[in-house]
Amino acid sequence: MQATAKAQRRDGRPGDGRRGNPKDLTRAIRYLGRYQQLTLAATVALIIATAAQLAVPQLVQNIIDTIVTNGVNKTILDHTASFPQTQVQAFAAQIGLDLAQMQLDLDNAPRALLIAGIIVVVFAIARGFFTFAQTYWSQALSQNIAFELRNDIFAKIQRLSFSYHDKNRTGQLMIRATDDVEKLRLFIGQGLLLALQSVILLVGTLAILLAANVQLTLVVLPVLPIAMIVFMVFGAIAQPLFAEVQKRLSRVNTILQENMAGLKVVKSFTTEPREQARFQESIDSELEQRIKISRVFSFLFPFIFLVANLGQAAILYYGGKAIVAGDFTIGEWQKFSLYLTFVFIPMGQLGFIINLMAQAAASATRIFEILDAKNDVENKPGARELGAVNGRIQFDAVTFRYFGSGDPVLANVSFTAAPGQTVALLGSTGSGKSTIINLMPRFYDVSEGRILIDGHDIRDVTIESLRKQIGIVLQETNLFSGSIRDNIAFGRPDASDAEIIAAAQAAAAHDFILEFPDGYDTPVGERGSTLSGGQKQRIAIARALLLNPRILILDDSTSSVDLNTEYQIQKALDKLMEGRTSFVIAQRISTVLNADQILVLDKGQIVDRGVHEELMERSAIYAEIYHSQLAEDVAIDD
């Protein structure tokens, strides 16, 4: 099964993302290089804020030692004031006390405390300012990287061939461009800089502690490897758990997307309870996985606090003994306790960092599975632009298999369409009609053989220049949110109103468009929900005609219109197809009768070709299709 999964990923299909690849996370972090100034600014602000934090315990020690020392000085001076000064001076000199200096220190104590307090406030303000700056810049940085990743994912999805989308669900792709990118953004915007802060804080604190008291530092040091081992173990456990969450979330999103897109079907078949149960099952599965993660982390954080408390207890014991022995001042002990907190703060942060990193690593792998997906159809090195063409189409021994394996959908298909000819494709469902029209604009590439336009192998020219020569109206009409004008001008956003109207008139769409209060500015709704099937199809035809292509592909383009509308469209198409090479999947008798060439397909092969009269005389398959699918239109067309 593992070999199969790997093979699928090599074919461009996202894997389950069960385990994040650290290399993918490193690769995502390299996106920081696109914003070097923001990265540098956030890093410098972080270092300054951390340095200000590290300076505070030393200032606290100075304040405490000043208070304690001057408290003792005041007590001594008050008790010696009633004794003869000569005796006091002699006794003080004998035990090494400088009473004058003690009095001077006592007199200067309020000023010293005020200065120390001001310095603490200044450092706090500096830390607050640079922390704000670091947070702002890091968030700006992470949002820019999320922008880059989403752009890269969208651009890649746009470029990927139909075969990739045939193998992957829309919901899976959507969740990777949204939730997975957000997980990665959170790690880069918070976790990564928090990890850097933790390293600086930990290393800086240990250096200060070792300089202050080596023996006491060595008492605490053994707990650090214990904590690090625990974090490494939890990281290894957490990463696949988060990957599984993303997989289950993808399933939730897929079910939701499918139901929103097929809501009318669900309601028509009254399957709401079943779909609700299916959705409930998916979110229960996701919830179960999230609870499992919560259970793991509910053990991690208490354990870390236990380790931190053990370290604190050791400091209390050994520090207290040092104070009693006179080796430690109370200010030094307090400084040491504060710095010890700085040792365990990064350890506590590491739990949060591991959480973010585990999610980000899993998401990075899922993101780069898309970005690294192999594209089955792309421009070959040195591909040239296809200029204006006459429209001669030649299929030369073309064989096609979906995903490069299995039985061929087309087998050794050869034919030639002269410039200006109308070619009708006729055959039963699954005979290969749609495959032929999908191969011409390179939605898929042939498995064997070649397709030529004016003698040029279509694989030798750029995809963009090829498709500019072809106007397509697919069987499934897709409109985009926006106005009717926007949809007609989809392929030519710079088209003038006159050109748009002319295309709409040619597609028999102009009259019904003017019936709307807003005319061409009428919103079409999501996926064209405000228009009927026939209206959407005529908009799609107008969209193709506006390109003024040399080659037309009409995939059952009149299947959703009534006969009167079809007659209007057909009259317009007859005129517009003059001088253009046109391929039409035939569903109506008028298409067949007007065709210059009819290709009869069966099981992926051309079993006969010719014009209507010829085929009626010699082809049993054509006669059967004609009588079963088309003859019912004869009386109406007559």
N, C-alpha and C positions, 0 to 999 in steps of 0.2 A: 504493500500500500504506500510505503514511503517513496518507493521508486516512481509509482504512478503520480503521486503529488508533485514530485520534483519535475517529472516530465510535463505536467500541466503548467507549472510555472515557467518552464523553458518555452512553452508554446505561447506564453503571454497571458495565461489565466492566473489571477491572483490566488495564492494559496490561502489556507485558513488563518495564517498568521498566528499559529499557536505559540511560537517562541520568537521574540524580537531578536534581531541581529544587532549586536553592539556596533558593527560597522555601519549599519544604516543610520543609527543615532549619531555617530560621528560625522557621517556624511551630511545629515541635516544641520548639525552644528556649524559645518563649513559655510552654510548660508550667511553666517555672521560676517564673512569676508566681503559680502556685497554692501555692507553698511559699516565700514571700518571706523568712520568718525563717531557714529552713535555707539558702537561697541567700545571704543577707546574712552569716550566720555563717561559711559556707565561704569566701566571698570575703574577709572580714576576716582570717580565719586564714591564708589564702593570702598576703595582702599582708604581714602581720606576719612570716611565715616567710621570705618573699622578702627583706624588709628586713633581717632578721637575717643572711641569706646575703650580702647586699651589704656588710654592715659588716665581715665577716671579713677581706678583703684589706687594708683599711686598718689593722686591728689587727696583721696579719702584718707590714706595712711597719714599724709602730712597733717591733715586737719585733726585726726584723732590723736596723733602723737603730740601735736601742739596743745590740745585741750588737756590731755593727761599730764604732760610734763609741767604745764603752767599751773594745773590744779595742785600738783605736788609742790611746786615752787611756792605757791601762795600759802599752802599749809605750813611749810617750813618757815617762811618769812614771818607769818603771823605768830607762830609759836616761839620764835626767837626774838621777837620785838621787845619782850619784857625783860630779857636778860641783858647784862652789860655787853655792849657791842664789842669791847676788846676781847672778852672771853668767847663771844660768838665767832668773831673773826678768826681767833686762834683755833677754835674747834673745827670751823669750816675748812681752814687751810690744812688741818691735820687729816681730815677725811676727804679732801680734794674737791670741796665745793667752792664755787665762785659766787658769793652772795650778790655782788654787784651785777654780774651777768644775769643771774636769776631774776633780779629786780628789773633789769632792762628787758629781758624776754617777757616778763609778766606785763610790763608796760606796753610792749609792742604786740602782745598777743591779740587784742581786738583787731588791730590793723592787719596782722598776718592772717587771721581767720577771714576777714572781709576780702582780702586779696585772693585767698584760696577759694572762697565761695564764688567770687566773680569769675575766677578761672574755670571752675566747674561749670558755671552757667554758660560761659563762652564756648567751652567744649561741647556742652549739651546742645547749644544753638547750632554750632558748626556741624555736629553729628546729625541733627534734625534736618538742616538745610541740605547737606550732601546725601542724606538718606532719601529725602524727597526727590532730589535731582536724579539719584541712581534709579529710584523706582519709576520716575517719569520716563527717563531715557530707555530703561530696560523694557518698559511696556511699549514704548514707541518702536523699539527694535523688534520685539516679538510680533507686534502687529504687522510690521513691514515684512517680516519673514513669512508670516501666515499669508499675507497678500501674495508674496512671491510663490509660495507653495501652491496656493489655490490656482493662481494663474498658470503655473506649470502643469498642474493636474488637468485643468480645463483644456489647455492647449494640446496636451497629450491625448486626452479623450477625443478631442475633435479630429486629431490626425489618425487615430487608430482605425484600422479597417473594420468592415462590417463583421468579419469572422470573429474578431475579439468581442464585439458587442453581442454576437450570437451566443457566446459562451458565458457571458457575465450578466448579472442582473443589475438593473438600474439602481435599485436600493443600495447595493453593495458599493457602487461607485459614488453615490451621493454621500454615504456615511464617511467615506475616506476623504472626501473633499471638505467635509464640515467637521464632524466630531473628531476624526483622527488628526486633522490639522490643528484643531483647538487643543488637543492633548499635547501635541508637540510644541505649540505656542506657549502653553503654560509652563512647560519645562524650561524652554529657552528664556522666557520672560521672568520666571521666578526661580525655578529649581537650579538652573545653571549658575546664575549669579549668587544664589544662596549657597551653593556648594563652594564656590570660590570664596565667599565670605567666611564660611565655616573653616576652610583650610587656612586662610589668613589668620582668623581668630584663634584657631587651635595652635598653629605653629608659633604665632606671636606670643600667645599666653604661655606655652611651654618654655619658650626661650626666656621670658621674663621670670617665670617661676624658678627655672634652673639657676638663673643669675642671682635670684633672691635667696634661695635655700635649696641646695641640691638634695639633701637628705629627705626633707619633707616632700619634695617633688617626686622622689623615687618611691615614696609611700603610695602615691596616687597613680603613678604611671602604669602599674600592672593591670589596672581595670580597663585601660584603653584598648589593648588587643582583644580582650573579651568582647567589648562592645563592637569592635570592628568585625570580628568573626560572626557575631550575631547578625549584623547588618548585611554581610555578604550572603549569609544563608537565607535571610528573608528576601533579599533582592532576587536570588535565584528562584525562590518559591513564587514570589509575587508576579514576576514578569509574564510567565505563561498564563497565570490567572487573569491578568488584565487583557492579554491577547484573546482569551476565550470570551471575555466580556464584550470586546469589540466585535467578535464574530457573531455573538448572539444579538447584539444591538443591530448589526447589519440585517439580520433576519427580521427583526421587528420593523426596521425601516422599509425593507422590501415588501413585507405584507401590507404595511400602511400605504406605500406608494401604489401597489397594485390595486388595492381596494379603492383608493381615491380616483385612479384612472378608470377603473371598471365599475364605478358606483351604479351606473344604470343597469349593467348586467346583473350585479348582485341583487338589486331591487326587483328586476324583472323575474328572476328565478327564486325570489324570496329566500335567499340563502344567508340573510343577515345573522341568524343565530349561529350557523356553522362558521361564518367568517369571524364573528365575535369570539367564538371558542378558539379558533386558530390563532387569533391575535392574543387572546388571554394566555394561551399556552406559551407563546413566544415571549411575552413580557414576564411570565412566571419563571421561565428559564433564565432570563437575564437577571431577574431579582435574586434568584437562587445563587447565581454566580457572584453577584455583588455582596450578598450576605456572607458567602464563603471568604471573600477578600476581607470584609470587615472583621470576621472571626480571626483571621490571621493577624491583622494589624492590632486588634484588641489585645493580643498577647504581647506584641512587640513593644508598644509604648510603656506599659507597666514594667516590663523587664528592664528597659533603659532607665526608667526612674529608680528602680531598685539598685542598679549598678551605680547611678549617680549618688544615691543616698549612702551607699557603702563607702564611696570615696569621701563624702562629706563627713561621715562618722570617723574615718581614719584621720582626717584633718583635725577634727575637734579633739580627738584623743592625743595625737602626737603634738599638735600645736599647743594644746593646753599644758602638756608637760614641759614644752620649751619655754612657755611664758613663766611657769612656776620656777624653772631653773634659771631664769634671767637671760635666756638666749634669744628671746623673742619679745618684741614690744606688742602691746595690744593693737597698735596701728598696723604693724607688719602682719599680725595674725588676721586682722580684718581684710587687709589687702590680699593676703593669700587666699582667704575664703572667697573673695569676689572674683579673683582670677580663676579659682577652681570652678566657680559657676560658669566662667567663660569657656572652660574646658568641656563642661557637660552641655552647655547650650548648643554647640555644634553637633554633639552626639544626638541631642533631641531633634535638631534640625535634619540630621541625616535620615531619620525615619520618614519625615515629610519629603525629603529629596528622593529617597528610594521609591516612595509612592509615585511621585511625578515621573521619575526616570523609568520605572517599570512600564508605566502607561505610555510614555513617550517612545520607548524602544519598540514596543509592540506596534504602536501607530506608525512609527517611521518605517518599519518593515512593510506594513500594509500600503503606505504611501508610495514607497519606492518600487513595490511590485507593479504598480501602475506605470510609474515614470520609466521603469526599465523594461516594460512589456514590449515584446517583439511585434513590430508592425508588419503584417503580411503584405501590405500594399504600400509602397513608398517610392519616391523618385530614385532611380538608379544613378550612380555617379556619372556626371557628364550628360544627364538628360537635357534635351534642348526644348525650347519653346515651340509649340505647335502654332504656326501662323494660320491665316485664313485658309480654309479648306473648301474643296468642291463637294465633299460628302460621299465619296466612294468608300463603302464599308466592305471588308472582306474577312470572313471567318475561314481560317486555314487549318483544317484538321483539329478543331478545338475540342479538348476533353477537360472536364472540370469535376473535381471532387471537393466536397466541403471538408475543411480542416485537413486537406491533403491525404485523406485515407478513406477507405470504404468503397462502395460501389459508385461509379461515376454518375453524376446527375446529367451531364452531357457527355456523349461519346462520339468522338470523331466527326464533329459537325463542321461542314464546309458550305459556304454560300457566298454570293457577292450581291451587294445592293448598289446599283448604279446611282450617280448623283441625281437627286430629285425624285427617286422612286419612293413609293409607299409600299412597305413590306408589312403584311399581316401575319402574325404568328397565331397559329390555331392548334389546339390540342387539349386533351383532357387535363384535369388537375394533376400536377406532378410530372407533366411531360417535359418541362424544361423551358417554358416560355419566359418566365420571370428571370431565370438564370441568364438567358441570352441578353436581356436588356440590362441586367446588373453587371455583366462583364464589360460592356462597351465603355461606360464611364469609369471603369476600374474600381467599382465597389468591391469586387473580388478580382484576383488574377487567375488566368487560365492555369490549369495543371499541366496541360500539354498543348502544343500547337501555338497559334498566334492570331491576333486580331490586328488588321491593318486599316488605317484611315488614310486615303490617298497614297497608299504605298508605305506609310510609316507604321512600324510596329508601335502600338500604343504604350508599350513598356519603355520605349526609347525617348518618349516626350514627357514633359512635366505634367503631373496630375492636374494642376491648376489650369494650365493652358488647354488641356484636353477637355476638361469639363466646361470650360467657357464656350466651347463649340457645340455643346449638347444642351438642349432644353428638355427637362424631364417633368412629367406629371405622374407621380406614383399612384398605385392603387389605393394606398392608405393616405388620405389627405391630411397634412399637418400644417396648421396655421399657428402663428406666434402671437403672443399678447401684443396689442397695439391696434392701430386702425386698419381699415381695409386698404387704404393707400399704402401704409407701411408694408403690408403683406404682399401687395402686387409688386412693389418696388424692392422686395427683399434682395433680389440678386443685383439690382441696380439702384441703390439708394439715391443716386444723383439724377435719376430720370425726372423729366419735366411732367407737369400735370397733363399736358397734351398727350405725351407718350403713354402715360398710365391709363388715361381714358381710352386711347386708341386700343390698347391691349385688352382692356375690359370690354370694349365693344366687340372686338374680335372673338372674345370668349363668351359672348352673350351674357355678360355680367353687368353691363352698364345700366340697363333699365332697372333691375331689382336693387342695385346700389342706390340709385336716386330715390327709390321709394322709402329709404330710411331717412329720418329727420336730419341726421348729420351727414348724409351722403357718404363720400369717400372718407370722411373723418369718423365714421361709425366704429366704435371698438368691437373687435370680433370675439372678445371673451377668451377665457382659457381654452386652448386647443380649438378655437372657433365655435364655442358652445352656443353663441347667439345666432349662428347661421345654420341653415338646413344642409343636408348632405350634398344636394345638387348645387347649392350656392357656394359651399366650400370648394367643391370640385371646379367650378367655373373660376373662382378666385385663383386656384392653383394653376389652371390653364393660362390665365392672364399673366400670372407670375412667370411662367415659362416662356410665354410669347414675347414678353417685354425684353428678354435677352436677345431676341432676333437671331436665334441659333441656326446653324447650317444643318444640324441634325436634331430631329425631334423624337422623343421617346414618350409614348402615351400608353401607360400601363392600365388598361381597363378604365380609361379616363372618363367614360360616359356611363359607368355602371350605376351611378347613384342619381341619375336625372331621368325625368319622364321623357316620353318619346317626342313631345313637342319641343322641349328644351334641347334634347339630343339633336333634333333636326337643325335647330338654330346653330348649335355648336358645330355640328358636322359641316354645315355650309361655310361657316367661318374657317374651319380647319382645312377644308378642301382648297380654299383660296390661299390660306397661309402656308399650306404644305407645298404649294407650287415652287419648284426650284430647290426644295429642301428634301433631304433624305429622311424619311419618317418610318419609325417602327411602331406598330400598333398591336397590342394584344387584343385580338378580335373577340368581342362578345355579342356584337350586333351585325345583322346582315349587311347594313350599309357599309360597314368597314370592309367587309370581304369583297363586296361588289366593286368598290372603288380602288382596291389594291392593285398595284402593278405586279406584285409577286406575293403569293401565299405560300408560307412554309408550314407544312403539316408535321407536327412533332408527336412522337409517341415513345415513352420510356427513354427520353434523353437523346433520341435520334431523329433526324429528318427522314420521314418515310415517304414524303412526296412533296412536290413543289410545282407551281404553275399559277394560272389564273382560274377564276371560278369555273368557267365553262369546261376547261380542260380537266380539272380535278373531278368535276361531277361525272365526267364520262369514264375516267380510268381509276379513280381512287375510292375504294370501298370505305376506308377509314374516314376520308373527308366527307363522303356522302352521309355516313352515319352521324358524324359530328354536326354536319349541316342540318340534318333533319331533327336531331335531338336537341340542339342548342340554338339554332339560328332561324329555322324555317318558320317559327311562330311569328317572327317579325315581318315576313314577306308581305302578308296581307295589309299590314299597317303602312309599310313603306310604299306599297303600290298605291 
